[in-house]
């Protein structure tokens, strides 16, 4: 269980953040100068050098989004040019990519961040450039929303009958953005691509289907978030023998013939009945940022979907459950192992009462899950404190700072100038054996990933902006006020 430091303040991280951004800039420059883009998008490191791994194209937005975040944090113009130039020259295929569930990762991280910087006055306003970013975000959201599986009105799990009784039958449209596995597959990760849908909606895009039927992207985003809360997150309500508060399933599998939920599954975790910690972290981050987004909408905008109270209730329940699970099932320094049910964890002894050990002989840690999850803890904590729930909010807020403080130090912060990664001890696909195992080691360790590095930068920027009293870092700040 995380040993939360209740005395830690954001300003205590100032010197670490300064060192962090210096190292971060060196890593970005190394990749820009040395990575062979003809090989495909960089995914993770092997022996300290970024390499690719064909599965889906989901990491390029993190590469160029990292340069944009670096500029935001430091004001160094060269990084803005790296991000802006490559967004223009390279990212268009990601806008129209119909085969992935990762539009939030690729396009909000690039086009969205650039538009946000323009709205915040950090880069010069240009009408055509603004229109370019907006058009990309409009189309990206629509393309992502088109990857849709509709469920029947009887497909809700029995455990949700009581809560759904609050809604009229006409308000119970159900569905989700399906993963690259196909129409039957809901991934917990995809909650962060709901950002693409709500941005497109708020930018006024009209998404049309067959027969010119207009499809509401806010509706689809909320349906997807509700499906994730219902099926990807567990609440200790007896769904299966392993149902405990806050556990998540990487994949939820449905019968697309009748729309019924069939079983939990996992692609990158150990099983569907254990918790892959990066999947958990996507939920931890995704629910709080969508709760924040709801605050930009009027009550009337939400009436057709059950109303603000109902929507906030299920989002907040999922956010707190997942964050509670993370706190309870992570070692004291806030760095989790790759799956809470990993088969050899028992060989580590009382591992939850010690700091995580990335160099052990049995199971890898996944620091990328910590980088993603820490942002979720911070956002949830701030959200609750703003709502007057000071004590509960403070717990999550301080937990987030505690995790970030651990990440900003070795052995997680990469200080070796010859290593292109920024966040060490990230795991991509343990079941498939894709991660590099150093000579003399029995497990993968010492390597980085594009998503880990990007989200490390993102949470560092989040805290730095609060310290400096700059505009609050949020994906929807790319929208006109």
C-alpha positions in Angstrom: 0.0 0.0 0.0 1.3 3.5 -0.9 2.8 5.3 2.0 1.2 8.7 1.3 3.4 11.7 2.2 0.9 14.2 3.5 3.5 16.9 4.1 4.8 17.0 0.5 3.9 20.2 -1.4 4.1 20.8 -5.2 6.8 23.5 -4.6 9.0 20.8 -2.9 9.4 19.3 -6.4 10.8 22.5 -8.0 14.5 21.5 -8.2 13.6 18.0 -9.4 11.3 19.4 -12.1 14.1 21.7 -13.3 16.4 18.7 -13.6 13.7 16.7 -15.2 13.1 19.1 -18.1 16.8 19.4 -18.8 17.0 15.6 -19.2 13.8 15.5 -21.1 15.0 18.0 -23.7 18.2 16.0 -24.2 16.1 12.8 -24.8 13.8 14.5 -27.4 16.8 15.9 -29.3 18.5 12.5 -29.4 15.4 10.8 -30.8 14.9 13.6 -33.3 18.5 13.5 -34.5 19.1 9.7 -34.5 15.8 7.8 -34.9 15.2 6.3 -38.3 11.6 7.3 -39.1 11.5 4.9 -42.0 11.2 2.0 -39.5 7.9 3.3 -38.2 6.8 5.0 -35.1 9.1 4.6 -32.1 7.5 2.5 -29.4 10.0 1.4 -26.7 13.7 1.2 -26.1 16.1 -1.7 -26.4 19.4 -1.2 -24.8 18.5 2.4 -24.4 17.7 3.1 -28.1 14.1 3.6 -29.3 12.8 1.0 -31.7 9.5 0.1 -33.2 7.2 -2.9 -32.6 4.4 -3.5 -35.1 1.0 -3.9 -33.5 -0.9 -0.7 -34.2 0.2 2.9 -34.9 -0.6 4.4 -31.5 2.6 6.1 -30.3 3.7 8.7 -32.8 1.5 11.3 -31.2 3.4 10.8 -28.0 6.7 11.4 -29.8 5.8 14.8 -31.2 3.4 15.6 -28.4 6.4 15.3 -26.1 8.3 18.1 -27.9 5.2 20.3 -27.6 5.0 19.7 -23.9 8.7 20.4 -23.6 8.2 23.8 -25.3 5.2 24.5 -23.0 7.3 23.8 -19.9 10.5 25.6 -21.0 9.7 28.0 -23.7 12.5 26.6 -25.9 11.4 27.4 -29.5 13.3 24.5 -31.1 10.9 22.0 -29.4 7.8 23.9 -30.7 9.2 23.6 -34.2 9.9 19.9 -33.8 6.3 19.4 -32.7 4.6 21.7 -35.1 6.6 20.6 -38.2 6.1 16.9 -37.6 2.4 17.3 -36.7 2.0 19.0 -40.1 4.1 16.5 -42.1 3.5 13.2 -40.3 0.3 13.1 -38.3 -2.4 13.3 -41.0 -2.7 9.5 -41.4 -3.5 9.2 -37.8 -6.4 11.7 -38.2 -8.1 9.4 -40.7 -7.0 6.0 -39.2 -10.2 3.9 -39.0 -8.5 0.8 -37.6 -7.5 2.0 -34.1 -9.0 3.1 -30.9 -6.2 5.5 -30.1 -7.2 8.9 -31.6 -7.0 10.6 -28.2 -3.4 9.4 -27.8 -2.2 10.4 -31.3 -4.2 13.5 -32.2 -5.2 15.2 -28.9 -1.5 15.0 -27.9 -0.4 16.9 -31.1 -3.2 18.9 -32.8 -4.9 19.4 -29.4 -1.9 20.6 -27.6 -0.9 23.0 -30.4 -4.4 24.5 -30.4 -4.3 24.8 -26.6 -1.0 26.7 -26.7 -2.6 29.1 -29.2 -5.7 29.6 -27.0 -3.5 30.2 -24.0 -1.4 32.8 -25.9 1.9 30.8 -25.7 2.2 30.8 -29.5 1.1 33.5 -31.9 -2.5 33.4 -33.1 -3.0 32.6 -36.7 -6.5 32.1 -38.1 -5.5 29.5 -40.7 -3.3 27.6 -38.3 -6.1 27.5 -35.8 -8.5 26.3 -38.4 -6.1 23.5 -39.4 -5.8 22.2 -35.9 -9.6 22.4 -35.4 -10.3 20.6 -38.6 -8.0 17.8 -37.6 -9.6 17.4 -34.2 -13.1 17.5 -35.8 -12.3 14.7 -38.2 -10.4 12.7 -35.7 -13.3 12.6 -33.3 -15.7 11.6 -36.0 -13.4 8.8 -37.3 -13.0 7.5 -33.7 -16.8 7.7 -33.1 -17.4 5.7 -36.2 -15.6 2.7 -34.7 -18.8 1.8 -32.9 -20.6 -1.2 -31.5 -24.2 -0.7 -30.4 -25.7 -2.9 -27.7 -29.3 -3.9 -27.2 -31.4 -2.3 -24.4 -31.2 -5.6 -22.5 -27.5 -5.9 -22.5 -26.7 -4.2 -19.2 -25.3 -6.5 -16.5 -27.8 -7.3 -13.8 -25.8 -5.4 -11.2 -26.7 -2.1 -12.9 -30.4 -2.6 -13.2 -31.1 -0.5 -10.1 -29.0 2.5 -11.3 -30.3 2.3 -14.8 -33.9 2.3 -13.6 -33.4 6.0 -12.9 -33.3 6.6 -16.7 -36.2 6.2 -19.1 -35.9 3.5 -21.7 -35.5 6.2 -24.4 -32.4 7.4 -22.6 -30.7 4.0 -22.4 -28.8 3.8 -25.7 -25.8 1.7 -25.1 -22.6 1.1 -27.0 -18.8 1.6 -27.0 -15.9 2.4 -29.3 -14.5 -1.1 -30.1 -10.8 -1.9 -29.9 -8.6 -3.1 -32.8 -9.6 -6.6 -31.8 -13.0 -6.1 -33.4 -16.6 -5.2 -32.7 -16.8 -7.6 -29.7 -14.0 -5.9 -27.7 -14.1 -3.0 -25.3 -10.7 -1.9 -24.0 -10.3 0.1 -20.8 -7.6 2.2 -22.5 -10.1 3.8 -24.9 -11.7 6.0 -22.3 -8.9 8.5 -23.1 -10.0 8.6 -26.7 -13.3 10.0 -25.6 -11.4 13.3 -25.5 -11.3 13.2 -29.3 -15.1 12.8 -29.4 -16.0 15.5 -27.0 -13.6 18.0 -28.6 -15.1 17.4 -32.0 -18.5 17.8 -30.5 -17.6 21.1 -28.8 -15.9 22.4 -31.9 -19.3 22.1 -33.6 -18.6 19.3 -36.0 -21.6 17.6 -37.6 -20.9 13.8 -37.9 -23.2 12.1 -40.3 -23.8 8.4 -41.1 -25.9 6.5 -43.7 -28.9 8.4 -45.0 -27.3 11.6 -43.6 -28.3 10.6 -40.1 -26.6 13.0 -37.6 -24.7 11.2 -34.9 -24.1 13.0 -31.6 -20.5 12.5 -30.5 -21.1 13.7 -26.9 -23.8 10.9 -26.7 -21.3 8.3 -28.0 -18.6 9.5 -25.6 -20.9 9.3 -22.6 -22.1 5.8 -23.7 -18.6 4.6 -24.0 -17.6 6.1 -20.6 -20.7 4.4 -19.0 -19.8 1.1 -20.6 -16.3 1.4 -19.3 -17.6 2.1 -15.8 -20.1 -0.8 -16.0 -17.9 -3.5 -17.5 -14.2 -2.6 -17.2 -14.3 -1.6 -13.6 -15.4 -3.8 -10.7 -16.9 -2.7 -7.4 -17.0 -5.7 -5.1 -20.5 -6.5 -6.1 -20.1 -10.1 -6.9 -19.7 -10.1 -10.6 -17.2 -13.0 -10.3 -15.1 -14.7 -7.7 -12.4 -12.0 -8.0 -14.6 -9.0 -7.9 -13.1 -6.4 -5.5 -13.4 -2.6 -5.3 -11.5 -0.9 -8.1 -10.2 -3.9 -10.0 -10.2 -3.4 -13.8 -10.3 -5.7 -16.8 -8.2 -4.7 -19.8 -10.8 -6.1 -22.2 -14.5 -6.7 -21.9 -15.9 -9.2 -24.4 -19.5 -9.0 -25.8 -21.7 -11.1 -28.0 -22.3 -8.7 -30.9 -25.4 -10.8 -32.0 -27.4 -10.0 -28.9 -25.3 -7.3 -27.2 -24.7 -9.2 -24.0 -21.5 -9.0 -22.0 -19.7 -12.4 -21.9 -16.5 -12.2 -20.0 -13.5 -10.1 -18.9 -10.3 -10.7 -20.8 -6.8 -9.3 -21.1 -4.4 -8.7 -23.9 -1.4 -7.3 -22.0 -2.3 -8.3 -18.5 -2.0 -11.7 -16.9 -5.6 -12.7 -17.0 -9.1 -11.1 -17.3 -9.5 -11.8 -13.6 -6.4 -9.9 -12.4 -5.6 -6.2 -12.9 -3.1 -5.1 -15.5 -1.8 -2.0 -13.8 -1.4 0.2 -17.0 -5.0 -0.5 -17.9 -6.0 0.5 -14.4 -4.0 3.7 -14.8 -5.8 4.6 -18.0 -9.1 4.4 -16.1 -7.6 6.4 -13.2 -6.7 9.2 -15.5 -9.6 9.0 -17.9 -12.5 9.3 -15.5 -11.3 12.3 -13.6 -10.4 14.3 -16.7 -13.9 13.6 -18.1 -15.4 14.7 -14.8 -13.5 18.0 -15.2 -14.7 18.3 -18.8 -18.3 18.0 -17.6 -17.9 21.2 -15.7 -17.6 23.0 -19.1 -21.1 21.9 -20.1 -24.4 23.3 -19.1 -27.0 21.1 -17.3 -29.2 21.3 -20.4 -26.4 19.7 -22.5 -26.6 16.6 -20.3 -30.4 16.2 -19.8 -30.9 13.9 -22.7 -28.2 11.5 -21.3 -29.6 11.1 -17.8 -28.6 14.4 -16.3 -25.5 15.8 -14.6 -26.2 14.1 -11.3 -26.5 10.6 -12.8 -23.5 11.0 -15.1 -21.2 12.4 -12.4 -22.2 9.7 -10.0 -21.1 6.8 -12.2 -17.9 8.6 -13.3 -16.9 9.5 -9.8 -17.6 6.0 -8.5 -15.3 4.5 -11.1 -12.6 7.2 -10.6 -12.6 6.6 -6.8 -12.7 2.8 -7.1 -9.8 2.6 -9.4 -7.7 5.1 -7.5 -8.4 3.3 -4.2 -7.4 0.0 -5.8 -4.1 1.5 -7.0 -3.3 2.9 -3.5 -4.1 -0.4 -1.8 -2.3 -2.7 -4.3 0.9 -0.8 -5.0 4.2 -0.8 -3.1 4.8 2.0 -0.6 6.7 4.3 -3.1 3.7 4.3 -5.5 5.4 2.2 -8.3 3.3 -0.8 -9.3 4.3 -4.2 -10.6 2.9 -4.9 -14.1 -0.1 -6.9 -13.0 -1.5 -7.3 -9.5 -2.1 -11.0 -10.2 1.2 -11.7 -11.8 2.0 -15.4 -11.1 5.4 -14.9 -9.3 4.6 -11.9 -7.1 4.3 -14.2 -4.1 8.0 -15.0 -4.4 8.7 -11.4 -3.5 7.4 -11.8 0.0 5.6 -8.8 1.5 6.2 -6.7 -1.5 3.4 -4.2 -0.8 5.1 -3.1 2.4 8.4 -2.3 0.6 9.5 -0.1 -2.2 9.1 -1.6 -5.6 12.2 -3.4 -6.9 12.6 -3.1 -10.7 15.7 -5.4 -10.5 14.1 -8.4 -8.8 14.2 -11.9 -10.3 10.5 -12.6 -10.6 8.1 -9.9 -12.0 8.7 -6.5 -13.7 7.5 -3.2 -12.4 5.7 -0.8 -14.8 6.7 2.7 -14.1 4.6 3.9 -17.0 1.5 2.9 -15.1 2.7 5.1 -12.2 3.2 8.1 -14.6 -0.3 7.8 -16.0 -1.9 6.9 -12.6 -0.3 9.8 -10.7 -2.0 12.3 -13.0 -5.4 10.6 -12.3 -4.8 10.8 -8.6 -4.0 14.5 -8.8 -6.9 15.3 -10.9 -9.4 13.4 -8.8 -8.0 14.9 -5.6 -8.3 18.4 -7.0 -11.8 17.7 -8.3 -13.0 16.5 -4.9 -11.4 19.3 -3.0 -13.1 21.8 -5.2 -16.4 20.1 -4.4 -15.7 20.5 -0.7 -14.6 17.0 0.0 -11.4 18.2 1.4 -10.2 15.1 3.4 -10.9 12.6 0.7 -9.6 14.8 -2.0 -6.4 15.5 0.0 -5.7 11.7 0.2 -5.7 11.3 -3.6 -3.9 14.6 -4.2 -1.1 13.7 -1.8 -0.9 10.1 -3.2 -0.4 11.6 -6.6 2.4 13.9 -5.4 4.0 10.9 -3.6 4.1 8.8 -6.8 5.4 11.7 -8.9 8.1 12.4 -6.3 9.3 8.7 -6.6 9.3 8.9 -10.4 11.5 12.1 -10.4 14.3 10.2 -8.8 16.5 7.3 -9.8 16.1 4.4 -10.5 13.1 5.7 -12.5 14.3 9.0 -13.9 16.8 8.2 -16.7 19.9 10.3 -16.1 22.2 8.5 -18.6 22.7 10.8 -21.6 23.2 7.7 -23.9 19.7 6.4 -23.0 17.0 7.9 -25.2 14.3 7.1 -22.7 13.2 9.4 -19.9 11.2 7.0 -17.7 12.9 3.7 -16.9 11.3 0.4 -16.1 8.3 0.6 -18.5 6.7 -2.6 -19.7 4.8 -3.0 -23.0 3.7 -6.6 -23.4 4.9 -9.1 -20.7 2.7 -12.0 -21.9 4.1 -11.8 -25.4 7.7 -11.3 -24.2 8.3 -8.2 -26.2 10.2 -6.3 -23.6 14.0 -6.4 -23.5 15.6 -8.5 -20.7 19.2 -7.2 -20.0 22.0 -9.7 -19.9 22.3 -11.2 -16.4 18.7 -10.3 -15.5 15.7 -12.7 -15.3 13.1 -10.0 -16.0 12.7 -7.0 -18.3 13.9 -3.7 -16.8 15.8 -0.6 -17.5 13.9 0.4 -20.7 11.4 3.1 -21.6 8.3 3.6 -23.7 6.8 6.5 -25.7 3.6 6.5 -23.6 5.6 6.3 -20.4 7.8 9.2 -21.4 4.9 11.3 -22.7 2.8 10.8 -19.6 5.7 11.5 -17.3 6.1 14.8 -19.1 2.4 15.4 -18.9 2.1 15.0 -15.1 5.3 17.0 -14.6 3.8 19.8 -16.7 0.5 19.5 -14.8 2.2 20.2 -11.5 4.6 22.8 -12.8 1.7 24.9 -14.2 0.0 24.8 -10.8 3.2 25.9 -9.1 3.7 28.7 -11.5 0.0 29.7 -11.4 -0.3 29.2 -15.2 -3.5 28.1 -16.9 -4.7 24.8 -15.6 -3.5 21.9 -17.8 -6.5 20.3 -19.4 -7.2 18.8 -22.8 -10.3 21.0 -23.3 -8.3 24.2 -22.9 -7.9 24.0 -26.7 -11.6 25.1 -26.9 -12.7 28.7 -27.1 -13.8 30.0 -23.8 
